[in-house]
């Protein structure tokens, strides 16, 4: 979660853009299939599943293995942990509550969650819900380098760390900056937003996501686990980059909750993002908030639960919208062109959390060639 999401979203361009242009130019035939085949073959990923749309033409396919041990082939029906793609679902619920007048994005954390944010240097009466949505609150993730030791060192993949405990440990160190004075990706901010949803609605946040988004959109293969380390139904197996690779599929998502615990398929994720970015889930004022951007580097910006990335497409750069997600064993990209005419959801089954925590190599190869092949 913590180091993970910071690397993938906070330094998205660096992770995804490396060596992209040369590899994309080398693709022949169907460029997306060629780029995905390269990731799965020489690229080092055991498997990949893809949903690609150009206008109303959609193709879905898998490459390699969902489970290399049993030789089960990867297919678009396989579930995977979507990690930080979860944030777009959570942000959409918050924005809908704002549109209904149940809350205001100018509400402070102290007003909505009195007494929850307490720590050296924190100003909960100045941190707004909007700041939580666009990562400008100054709240950071736990800085303790041993945060993931129960899972990675002690080997207890079913270990439970509650969202409240994550928030408490995050607040042990001073904030990164004063509220609104900077930008830094924060999973902790999205855990607080989950608590705000429950405070406002008096219901479990999973119920709100289910009734407001999953059921109306028919996303029957998407669900929100709280603590169970197991994935339901057909799913990809996720791996780290050790030799031999460790199977990281069984891993409790308790610490990630509304920052990244959801599970989905490429088709369900594509349906959700298409509806969201097309303005079908939010009223115009809230859609404007969704796309109100805060730059976070040379190539990207954060909106409310979504982000943009500037692709170095041949001839001219192109801005794309969506999310990325990375967690133990899984890496995913869900991006669309600004006009919505092209879209890709790509899920891969390697992400090395231990390497992320210690500043090492997290994926065997950057997947941006496949993204560029679909969107440029």
N, C-alpha and C positions, 0 to 999 in steps of 0.2 A: 504493500500500500504506500508507505510513506516515502522511502527513497524511490520506490518504483514509480509512483505517479509523478513525482517531481522530475524524474529523468524523462519520462515519456511525454508528458504534457508541458512541463516547464522548459525542456530543451528538445522539443519535438523536431525542429529542423535538423539539429545535429545528429539525432538518432536515425532519422528517416532519409535525409537527403544525401548522405554520403554515397558517392559513386553512382548517383542515379542517372545522370544524363548519358553516360557512355553505355551503360547496360540497357537503357531503354532504346537507344538507337540501334543496338544489336539485335533486338527482338524481331523475329520474322513471322509471317503468317498471322495468326491471331495473337496480337502483341500481349494481351493480358494472360492468356494461357501460356505463352512462351515465358513470360516473366515469372509466373507462378511455378512453372515447371523448373525454372532455374533455381528458385528458392528451395524447392523440395529436393531437387537432385543434388547438384554440387553445392547448393546453398546451405545444406545442413539441417533443414527443418524436416522432421519425419512426415508431416502432413500439412495440408492447407485446405480450407473450404472458402468458397468465393461466391458472392452475388454481384453481378455486374449489370448495370442498366444504361442503355443509350436511347434516350427518348422513351418509347414504350416497349422497346425490345430488351428482354431480360434473359440473361444466361446464368445458370447456377452450376457449379461443378466442384469436385474435390480432386485433390492430387495427393499421392502418397498414402500414408496410413493414419487412421484414427488411433490405432493401437499396433505398434510395430511388433509386439510380442505375439499377438494372435493373428497378425496380418490382416486385420479388419481394415478395409479401404475407407478412406475419408470421404464423406459426402456432405452435401449441404443440409441434410437432416440432423447432423450431429450438433449437439449443444456444446457450449464452451463458456467459461467464465468471462464476462464482458468487462470486468474491472471498472475503470473510470468512465466507460460509456454509461454506467449507472447514473452519473451526475446529471445527464440530460433529462432523464425521467424525473429525478427529484426536483430539478429546477423548474420543469414544466408544471409540476403540482404546485410549487410555491408561487409561480407566476399566475396560475389559474386562481389560486386563493386571493392573490392581490386583485385580480380582475373582478372577483366576487365581493370585494370589500372586506374580506375576513382578516386581512392584514395589509400593511403598507410596506413597500420595500425600504421606506425611510424609517421604519420601526427599528429600534436598537435591540441588540442582543439582551441588554439588561431589562428592557421592557417585556420582551417575550419570554426570556428565560432568567428571571431574577435570581442572582446568586450563583449561577452556573459558571460563569467566566470570572474566575478569581485567580490572580497570579501576579508576580512582580512586573510592574510596568504596564499591565493591561488596563484598557479603558472601555469596559463593556457598554458604558452609556454613550460612547461615540462610534461603536462598531455597528453599522447598519446591515440589514438583510441583503441589501444590494451589494455591499462589500463582500459578504460571504459568497454570494453568487459569482462575482467576477474576480475573486482572489485578491482583493485589495485591502483586506482586513488587518493584515499584519500577523494573524494567527498562523503558526507553523505546525508541522507534524512533530511527534516525539523525536527529540534529538538523541535519545539514549541509543548508543550503537548496539546494545544488547536487546533491543525491543523484540526482535524476531528469534532470539535464542531458544525459546521453548519449542518452536517449530523446526528450526534449522540445526541447532546444536544438540538439544535434548531429544529431538526426534518425535515429539508429541504433536502430530499433525491435527489432532482433535482438540488441541488446547483452545480455550475460550478467553478472549480479551474483550470485554464489553465496550461499547462506544463511550460510556461514561468514564471508563478507565483510560481509554485513549485520550479523551479530552483532558482528564486530570494530568496525565503524563505530558501532554503537549504544553500545558500551562506552567510546568515546572521551570521553564526557562523564559527569559524575557521575550517579548514580541520582536519580530523581524524589523518592524517600523511602526510608526504611529498610524492609526486608522486612516486609510485613504491616501497615505503618503508614498505608497509604492505598490508593487505587484509581485506576488509570489504564490505559486500553486499551493493550495491548502486542502488536504483531505479533511482536516479537523473542522474547517468551516462548513463542509457538507455534512458532517456528523451533527453539527449544531442545527443545520437546516432540517435534518430529519427530526430532531427533537422539537423544532418550531412547528413543523407540520402536525406532529402528534399533540402538541400543546393547543394549537388552534382548532383542530378537528375533533379532538378527544377520541381519535381512532388510531389504530396501528398504521404506521406509514405504508406498510405493505398493502393494507386494504385500500388506502387512497390511490396508490399506483395501480392496483388491480382494477378498481371500479372506474377510475377516471381515464386510464390509458390502455391497459392490457385487454380488458374485455371489449371496449368499444372498437378497438383496432383489430380484434381477433388474433391476438398474439398468444396463442395457446401453448407454445413451446417455451415461453419466457416465464421465469419465476424468480422469486426473491428469497433465497435461503438466509437464515439468521446465524445459525451456529453449526449445522450439520456439515461435516467435511466431505460428504459424498455427493456426486452428481447423479441426477435422475436420468433414466432412459438412455438412449444412444448418445454418446458424447465422445469428444476428442480426449485422448490422454495427453496431459501436458508434462513437459520435461525441463530439466535444467541443462547446463552445458558441461557438466562433469563427464569424466570418462571412466567407466561407462555412465551414461546419463541416468539420473535418478528420476523416477516417475513422481511428479509433484501433484498428480490429479487429486488425491485425497488431501485436503487442506481446509481447515475451518475458515470461513469468511467472516467470522464474528467481528474482528477488528475493523473490517471494511464497511460494513453496514451500508448506510446511504452514500458513502463515498465510493463504493465499488463492489458490492456483494452479488449483484444480479447475474443470472445465467440466461442465455438466449441462443438463437440460431442466426445465421446470416440473413435469412429471409425475414424473420421477425424484426431484427435490428434495422434492416433496410426499410421495412414498412413504417416503423416508428419514425426514423429520421426523415423519410420523405414527407410524411404528414406534418412533422414538426416544422421543418424548414420551409415548407410550402404555405404555412400559416393556417393549417386546418385544425390546430389544437388550441390556439390562443387567439384572443381578441387582438385587434390591431395595436392597441397601446402596449399590451404585454408582449406582442411579437416584436415591437420596437425595442423593448427592454432586453429581450432575448438576444437581439443583434446589436446591442449597444456595446461597442468594442473598446477594450483597454489593451493597447499594445504591450507585448511582453518580450519583444526582441525584434531582430531585423526581419524575421520571416513570418511572424504570427501575432495573434491577438486573442484575448479571451472575451467571450460574451457571457451570458448567464447560462452556464452549464454546457455551452458549446464553445468551439474555438475555430479560428481560421488559420490557414497555412498558405503561404505563397509558393506555388510550384514553379520551378525553373523550366517551364514548357519551352520546347524549341520555338524560337521566333519571338515569344513574348511570355512574361510570367502570368500565372493565372491563380486567382484566389479561390480556395476551396473551403467548404464549411463542414463541420462535423465533430467527431470525437476520436480519441484513441483510448486504448485500454491495455494495461499490462499488469500482470500479477503472477504468482507462482505457476510457471508452466505455460502461460497463455499470453499471446500478444495479438491485438486486433486493431483494425483501422476501419472507421466508417466515415466516409467523406463523399461530398457532393459538390458539383460545380455551383457557382453562385446563382446561376439561373435555374438550377435544378434539373437540367437536361441530362446530366450524366451522374452516375453514382457507383461507388464500389464499397462493399463490405468484405473485408478480408480477415480471416482468423487463422493464426499459425500456432503450432503447439510446442514452442520453446520460448521460455523467458526465465532467466536465471536471477532469482531474487537475491540469493547470497552474493552473487557478483555485483548486483545493483547496490546492495548495502555497503559493500567494500570498494565501490568505484571501479569495478571490473567490466568485462564484456558481457552484455546481457542477452543478445541475440546473435545467432551465427552469421546473419547477413541482413543489411537494411532492406526492408520490403518496399521502399519507395518506387523502384522501377515498375512494379505491378500497379501501384496507385497512379503513377504518371501515364502508364499505358492506357488506363481506363479513363482518365479525366482530362488529359492534355488534348 
